[in-house]
Amino acid sequence: MLENLTDRLQLVVKTIRGQARFTEKNISDAMREVRIALIEADVALPVIKYFIDRVKDKALGAEVLKSINPGQAVIKIVQDELTDLMGTANIPLNLSTTPPAIILMAGLQGSGKTTTAAKLAKIISEQKKKVLLVSADVYRPAAIEQLKTLAASLNIECFNSSEKDKPNNIAIESIAYAKKHFIDVIIFDTAGRLGIDDAMMKEIKQLHKTLDPVETLFVVDSMQGQDAVNTAKSFGDTLPLTGIVLTKLDGDARGGAALSVRHITGQPIKYIGVSEKTNGLELFHPERMASRILGMGDIVSLVEDAQKNVDIKEAEKLVDNGVKELLIISQDTSAYGLDLKYKEINGHRAHIVDLARDLGSLGVWIRLHYVYPYPHVRKLIPFMAQGDILPYLDIPFQHSHPDVLKRMSRPAASSKTLEEIRAWRNECADISIRSTFIVGYPGESENEFQHLLDWLIEAQLDRVGCFQYENVKGASSNHLPNQIAKEVKEDRWNRLMEVSQKISETKLERKIGKDLDVIIDSIESDGATCRTMADAPEIDGNLFIDKNFEKLSVGEIVKVTVDGASEYDLWGKLIT
């Protein structure tokens, strides 16, 4: 899906990543290529302008131009803005109403509306809700029969409508039926047309008034590009839409609809259709789509849907297809299985320790992100020490001073973090520790910030990311006293990055002369870009091979001798 857009943006990403320092010209050239890629993907022109302006403004900011690794900073901005363009997060269906909750499906003929209605019914019925499918497409008897056939195959009830009925009468009668038979959710499939016309809009407007749905979903064919956006706007002007469903993303979709429709309509994309099968409807996650578009799709979240045990199965499938590295990432990876009370499923206990053990048996690089609290970490260090999973720990410390951590409501406020780090290193000497920190949190004093700098020097973390605190809509921290001035936050950010840079430079210099395994990420005319076990994709450093690399292939794991180092990157010679 979206192959052409992905290919074009991957080239831009490679160019950006290769820049050691950024200027306004570098950024302008990169944005020109991004603009061309978006135009070719049939993204709506107002959306392109909005996106480019946002990325350029942020890329020209001090945080990027002063950054130790500006290429990665710009890539992060592009990824964040792509995500924001598509909605920042998945918005679930709102079914919290007195039954029956009614979902109205709208869209043009051929958009996949009827099939989507059945797919959605399947998803909702699996949540132990009683669903009724209803077709009001009286102009196409085949569509009514199609919905009845799909309903029967899914063992879901379908209202007995026909082409002789009036759409509004079908609405009234199906509601009465649902109430009488204790139906939880009605999914109402409306008639489609080949194009927008007054009769269609008048009819669906009346149906909306009669049904009073909790959700009005516009189903749009993602292969239509900018035309899909125009159609969505027309429906949005007629109906109070609550969400979008993008279909046919398994086809030759260029990406225009996915990147445009939310911005134009103001409504979230809630689901995407990825196949014709009845299970081919997925929740839409903007951040994952952004990663996929930028070619970062091998970063896999396997900590979901534990009831179906898809974690290990998906991992095995990826390994069978040649994937050499799996990144396990979640908001809190250690919480895996907590919702299931760690129950056993097909011989696999839903617990982070069992997950690490099972994944470690696959024979590929397994990298864990966001693992905490510390009791979970302690149990995972032995797997790192014996080589089952990578000796790499990404753990969000965020700060060091106990008072700041308390204001952040962080569980680490009462923990002796430095002692924990020493214990991890005693058990696994080669462990690489990455973390992120926040400077300028409300109330942070100069003494508290200096505590963080001193802590960093003692902790000697391998990789450090840092963010300047910003107020986020709805966050309780917005109302804390002693908000920190922008210039103070910038100063602290620069000072922290300077300290972390020196630590990184020193630690990397110690690797000169050592033999390391590296995974190859890309091959250009002048060399191969690789990563060691200590480097996660896109966020850490690289190792470069500029001799005897011609026969190497992307994804291959090879051994090199390190012969050079900079602040964040290494250079090495291939061991043949």
TAPE-V79484 format. One record per run of one state. SS is the DSSP state (2 for helix, 1 for strand, 0 for the rest). FROM is the first residue (numbers start at 1). TO is the last residue. Records with the same first field share a line. If there is no record, write none. Layout:
# TAPE-V79484
SS->FROM-TO + FROM-TO
This chain:
# TAPE-V79484
0->1-2 + 18-23 + 41-44 + 60-61 + 66-69 + 87-100 + 107-112 + 126-130 + 136-140 + 155-156 + 159-166 + 181-184 + 190-197 + 212-214 + 225-225 + 239-242 + 248-255 + 266-268 + 274-280 + 284-285 + 294-305 + 309-309 + 321-324 + 329-332 + 336-337 + 341-343 + 346-347 + 350-351 + 361-364 + 370-373 + 386-391 + 395-397 + 399-401 + 408-410 + 415-416 + 428-431 + 440-445 + 460-462 + 469-475 + 480-485 + 510-514 + 525-526 + 533-542 + 546-556 + 566-569 + 575-576
2->3-17 + 24-40 + 45-59 + 62-65 + 70-86 + 113-125 + 141-154 + 167-180 + 198-211 + 222-224 + 226-238 + 256-265 + 286-293 + 306-308 + 310-320 + 333-335 + 338-340 + 352-360 + 374-385 + 402-407 + 411-414 + 417-427 + 446-459 + 476-479 + 486-509
1->101-106 + 131-135 + 157-158 + 185-189 + 215-221 + 243-247 + 269-273 + 281-283 + 325-328 + 344-345 + 348-349 + 365-369 + 392-394 + 398-398 + 432-439 + 463-468 + 515-524 + 527-532 + 543-545 + 557-565 + 570-574
